[in-house]
């Protein structure tokens, strides 16, 4: 849980869930995550066994990472459903 609580970790897993990506494509999809931060996060995910760096230098979820991505899908569905409805103050918009 400590690993997943670090900023950008869940986003990296989200972006890799459909399949492998090279660093530049992953960086493009990550929006305002800096290259150096992405590099650090990928290194940590590789060290933890959640992501692997393939010979072609792309990144892919391992079997464990894939299971984690699958387990997180309900959370992602929830966030997509409620995006924009929850305000920054912890409340919600009833509309």
C-alpha positions as CSV (number, residue, x, y, z in Angstrom):
1,X,0.0,0.0,0.0
2,X,2.9,2.4,0.7
3,X,4.0,1.9,-2.9
4,X,0.6,2.6,-4.4
5,X,0.2,5.6,-2.2
6,X,3.1,7.4,-3.8
7,X,2.1,10.1,-6.3
8,X,1.8,8.9,-9.9
9,X,2.1,5.2,-9.1
10,X,-1.6,4.4,-9.8
11,X,-1.5,6.5,-12.9
12,X,1.5,4.5,-14.3
13,X,-0.3,1.3,-13.6
14,X,-3.5,2.7,-15.2
15,X,-1.6,3.6,-18.4
16,X,0.2,0.3,-18.6
17,X,-2.9,-1.8,-17.9
18,X,-3.9,-2.1,-21.6
19,X,-0.4,-3.1,-22.7
20,X,3.2,-2.2,-23.0
21,X,4.4,1.4,-23.7
22,X,7.7,3.0,-24.4
23,X,8.9,5.7,-22.1
24,X,8.1,8.6,-24.4
25,X,4.6,7.5,-25.1
26,X,4.0,6.8,-21.4
27,X,5.4,10.3,-20.5
28,X,3.0,11.8,-23.1
29,X,0.0,10.1,-21.5
30,X,1.1,11.1,-18.0
31,X,0.3,14.8,-18.6
32,X,2.2,16.9,-16.1
33,X,4.4,14.2,-14.6
34,X,8.0,15.1,-15.2
35,X,10.4,12.8,-17.0
36,X,12.6,12.5,-14.0
37,X,9.6,11.7,-11.7
38,X,8.3,9.1,-14.2
39,X,11.7,7.5,-14.4
40,X,11.9,7.2,-10.6
41,X,8.4,5.8,-10.4
42,X,9.1,3.2,-13.1
43,X,12.3,2.2,-11.4
44,X,10.5,1.6,-8.2
45,X,7.7,-0.4,-9.9
46,X,10.3,-2.5,-11.7
47,X,12.1,-3.1,-8.4
48,X,8.9,-4.1,-6.7
49,X,8.0,-6.6,-9.5
50,X,4.9,-4.8,-10.7
51,X,6.4,-3.6,-14.0
52,X,9.1,-5.0,-16.2
53,X,11.3,-3.3,-18.7
54,X,11.3,-5.3,-21.9
55,X,14.4,-5.7,-24.2
56,X,12.9,-3.2,-26.6
57,X,12.9,-0.7,-23.7
58,X,9.1,-0.6,-23.3
59,X,7.4,-1.1,-20.0
60,X,4.8,-3.7,-19.3
61,X,2.9,-4.9,-16.2
62,X,4.1,-8.2,-14.9
63,X,1.6,-10.9,-14.0
64,X,1.5,-9.4,-10.5
65,X,1.0,-6.0,-12.0
66,X,-1.7,-7.2,-14.2
67,X,-3.6,-8.7,-11.2
68,X,-3.1,-5.4,-9.4
69,X,-4.5,-3.5,-12.5
70,X,-7.5,-5.9,-12.5
71,X,-8.1,-5.4,-8.8
72,X,-8.0,-1.6,-9.2
73,X,-10.6,-1.5,-12.1
74,X,-13.6,-0.9,-9.7
75,X,-11.7,2.1,-8.2
76,X,-11.1,3.4,-11.7
77,X,-14.7,2.9,-12.7
78,X,-15.8,4.8,-9.5
79,X,-13.4,7.7,-10.3
80,X,-14.7,8.0,-13.9
81,X,-18.3,8.0,-12.6
82,X,-17.7,10.6,-10.0
83,X,-15.1,12.8,-11.8
84,X,-16.4,16.3,-11.7
85,X,-19.1,15.6,-9.2
86,X,-16.9,15.7,-6.1
87,X,-15.6,19.0,-5.2
88,X,-12.3,19.8,-3.6
89,X,-13.8,20.3,-0.2
90,X,-14.8,16.7,0.2
91,X,-18.5,17.2,-0.6
92,X,-20.3,16.4,-3.8
93,X,-22.6,18.0,-6.3
94,X,-26.1,16.6,-6.0
95,X,-27.0,17.3,-9.6
